[in-house]
Amino acid sequence: MTLSDADRTARQLAARVGVVSLVALGCQSTPSAAVGGVAIAAPPVASRAACARCHDEIVREWEASPHRGAFSDVWFQSGYRVDHRAFCRDCHAPLNTGVDPRQWMQKTADELRASGATQTCADCHMSALGEHRAHSFAILAEPSRIADAIVVEGGATSRGAEIEVEVRLSARGASHAVPTGDVFRALELSVWTATARAQKRLLMRRFGSTLTFTPTRGISGGIGEIEDSRVPAHGVRVERFVVAGRAPLVHYQLDYLRVNPAQAAVQGIDDAANRIPLLEGAFVTDAIEVFAP
């Protein structure tokens, strides 16, 4: 079988992140969606039929996967409607443009390389199915798998009329930060007691101006990452809270957000659809007598 130019490009792109798969990145018919009332189609790439001639079972798996709708799904299109940039399209339909990987805003591949891990993306995200690997790519449809990748530890200490809470989050088995992938993804950590309202923290990447000026180089920089508060691949993310009042238990909840709340508001995404509950629990306040004598 002779590889087409599109097939070669797909394999080259996939190899960069450790996934040897034609279908994952490129075996798609031309998707389309309406943006601002105007139908927008991704440029055509390798057709379904071309892939299915040799990989029919894999194509059927891929057709039901989120990758099939990478350009046309509501999450991407609601953002693309607001910010109609070429580099957004280039990542969601990568074989159409020959996108330069140096322009990618996602850091998953870099995080994987920096971790020193020996496994590839496929080892965790494409389980073996007979002689091939699964192409369902349904990680967001399996929240238990995301939850299994995060360890929550911590404690609560009474300090007079307040409770000091420390929450420690670490990644388990993931060789990349959590969450990874799309730049707008976030974790939301909530802490509360029976008498104190919830305090919330977003663990995410933040972007802003990186402009700098020096006499020798003049103005440099632009828009880039200015903060990364996600759970790291190695190490611990520590979040501290001060909760008013006294209580025997401090409750916590960790949710996965497909896009952060500010971006969800811009894109008009409902919170219930955006939020995936992952973990919940409670810390015993160690200085409180839980059971009266």
LINLINMO-V464562 format. One record per pair of residues at least 12 apart in sequence whose C-alpha atoms are under 10 Angstrom apart, sorted by the first residue. I is the first residue (numbers start at 1). GAP is how many residues later the second one is. Records with the same first field share a line. If there is no record, write none. Layout:
I = GAP  GAP
//
This chain:
1 = 53
4 = 42  46
5 = 41  90
6 = 16  20  21  39  40  41  89  90  92
7 = 14  15  16  18  19  20  38  39  43  44  88
8 = 14  87
9 = 13  16  17  85  86  87  89
10 = 12  13  14  15  16  17  36  84  85  88
11 = 12  13  14  15
13 = 12  13  81  82  85  86  88
14 = 12  107
15 = 105  106
16 = 85  93  94
17 = 91  92  93  95  96  103  104  105
18 = 91  94  101  102  103  104  105
19 = 101  102  103  104  106  107  114
20 = 100  101  102  113
21 = 37  101  111  112  114
22 = 24  29  33  36  37
23 = 23  25  28  29  32  35  36  38  39  40  44  45  112
24 = 34  35  38  41  42  43  44  111  112  113
25 = 37  42  43  45  66  67  68  69  70
26 = 18  19  20  21  22  25  41  42  67  68  69  70
27 = 18  19  20  21  22  23  24  25  32  35  36  40  41  68
28 = 16  17  18  19  20  21  22  23  31  34  35  39  40  41  42  65  67
29 = 13  14  15  16  17  18  19  20  21  39
30 = 12  13  14  15  16  17  18  41  42  63
31 = 12  13  14  37  38  39  40  41  42  62
32 = 37  39  40  41  45
33 = 38  39  40  41  44  48
34 = 38  43  44  47
35 = 42  43  44  45  46  47  49
36 = 41  42  44  45  46
37 = 44
38 = 43
40 = 31  32  37
41 = 30  31
42 = 29  30  47  48  50  51  52  54
43 = 46  50  52  53  54
44 = 49  51  52
45 = 48  49  50  51  52
46 = 49  50
48 = 12  14  15
55 = 77
57 = 75  77  78
58 = 74  75  76  77  78
59 = 76  77
60 = 75  76
61 = 73  74  75  76
62 = 72  73  74  75
63 = 72  73
64 = 71  72  73  74
65 = 70  71  72  73  74
66 = 69  70  71  72  73  74  75
67 = 25  26  68  69  70  71
68 = 68  69
69 = 23  24
70 = 19  21  22  23
71 = 17  18  19  20  21  22  23
72 = 20  21
74 = 193  195
75 = 183  184  189  192  193  194  199
76 = 12  13  16  106  191
77 = 12  190
78 = 185  186  188  189  190  191
79 = 180  184  185  187  188  189  190
80 = 187
81 = 186
82 = 184  185
83 = 184
86 = 13
87 = 12  13  16  17  18
88 = 16  17
90 = 13  14
91 = 12  13  14  15
105 = 76  77  78  119  120
106 = 74  75  76  77  78
107 = 69  70  73  74  75  76
108 = 13  67  68  69  70  71  72  73  74
109 = 12  66  67  71  72
110 = 66
111 = 64  65  66  69  121  122
112 = 62  63  64  65  121
113 = 62  63
114 = 61  62  119
115 = 59  60  61  62  117  118  119
116 = 59
117 = 56  57  58  59
118 = 57
119 = 56
120 = 55
121 = 53  54  55
122 = 12  13  15
124 = 49  50  51
125 = 12  13  14
126 = 12  13
140 = 116  118  136
141 = 135
142 = 134
143 = 112  113  133  134  135  136
144 = 133  134  135
145 = 133
146 = 25  26  28  32  33  110  130  132  133
147 = 24  25  107  108  109  130  131  132
148 = 23  24  25  26  130  131
149 = 21  22  23  24  25  26  29  30  84
150 = 19  20  21  22  23  24  28  29  81  104  128  129
151 = 17  18  19  20  21  80  85  128
152 = 15  16  17  18  19  84  85  86  100  101  102  127  128  129
153 = 13  14  15  16  17  85  128  129  130
154 = 12  13  14  15  84  85  86  128  129  130
155 = 12  13  85  94  95  127  128  129  130  131
156 = 84  85  86  87  91  92  93  94  95  126  127  128  129  130  131  132
157 = 85  93  126  127  128  129  130  131
158 = 84  85  86  87  88  89  90  127  128  129  130
159 = 83  84  85  86  87  128
160 = 84  85  86  127
161 = 82  83  84  85  86
162 = 80  81  82  83  84  85
163 = 30  78  79  80  81  82  83  84  85  86  87  122  123  124
164 = 76  77  78  79  80  86  121
165 = 26  27  74  75  76  77  78  85  118  120
166 = 25  72  73  74  75  76  117
167 = 22  24  69  70  71  72  73  74  85  116
168 = 63  67  68  69  70  71  72
169 = 61  62  63  66  67  68  69  70
170 = 60  61  62  63  64  65  66  67  68
171 = 60  61  62  63  64  65  66
172 = 61  62
173 = 60  61
174 = 58  59  60
175 = 57  58  59
176 = 55  56  57  58
177 = 27  51  52  53  54  55  56  57
178 = 25  26  51  52  53  54  55  78
179 = 24  25  26  51  52  53  54  77  78  79
180 = 24  25  50  51  52
182 = 23  76  77
183 = 21  22  23  24  42  75  76  77
184 = 20  21  22  23  73  74  75  76  77  78  79  80
185 = 17  18  19  20  45  71  72  73  74  75  76  78  89
186 = 15  16  17  18  19  43  44  69  70  71  72  73  74  75  89
187 = 14  15  16  17  42  43  44  67  68  69  70  71  72  73  88  89  90  91
188 = 12  13  14  15  16  65  66  67  68  69  72  73  87  88  89  90
189 = 12  13  14  50  63  64  65  66  67  90  91
190 = 12  51  61  62  63  64  65  90
191 = 49  50  51  52  59  60  61  62  63  89  90  91
192 = 49  50  51  52  55  57  58  59  60  61  90
193 = 50  51  52  53  54  55  56  57  58  59  89
194 = 51  52  53  54  55  56  57
195 = 48  49  50  51  52
196 = 47  48  49  50  51  54
197 = 46  47
198 = 45  53  54  55
199 = 42  43  44  53
200 = 41  52  53  54
201 = 28  38  39  40  53
202 = 27  28  52  53  54  55  58  59
203 = 24  25  26  27  28  34  36  53  54  57
204 = 23  24  25  26  27  53  55  56
205 = 20  21  22  23  24  25  55
206 = 18  19  20  21  22  23
207 = 16  17  18  19  20  21
208 = 14  15  16  17  18  19
209 = 12  13  14  15  16  17
210 = 12  13  14  15  16
211 = 12  13
246 = 39  41  42
247 = 37  38  40  41  42  43
248 = 34  35  36  37  38  39  40  41  42  43
249 = 32  33  34  35  36  37  39  41
250 = 31  32  33  34  35
251 = 29  30  31  32  33
252 = 27  28  29  30  31
253 = 24  25  26  27  28  29
254 = 22  23  24  25  26  27
255 = 19  20  21  22  23  24  25
256 = 18  19  20  21  22  23
257 = 14  15  16  17  18  19  20
258 = 13  15  16  17  18
259 = 12  15  16
260 = 14  15
261 = 13  14
//
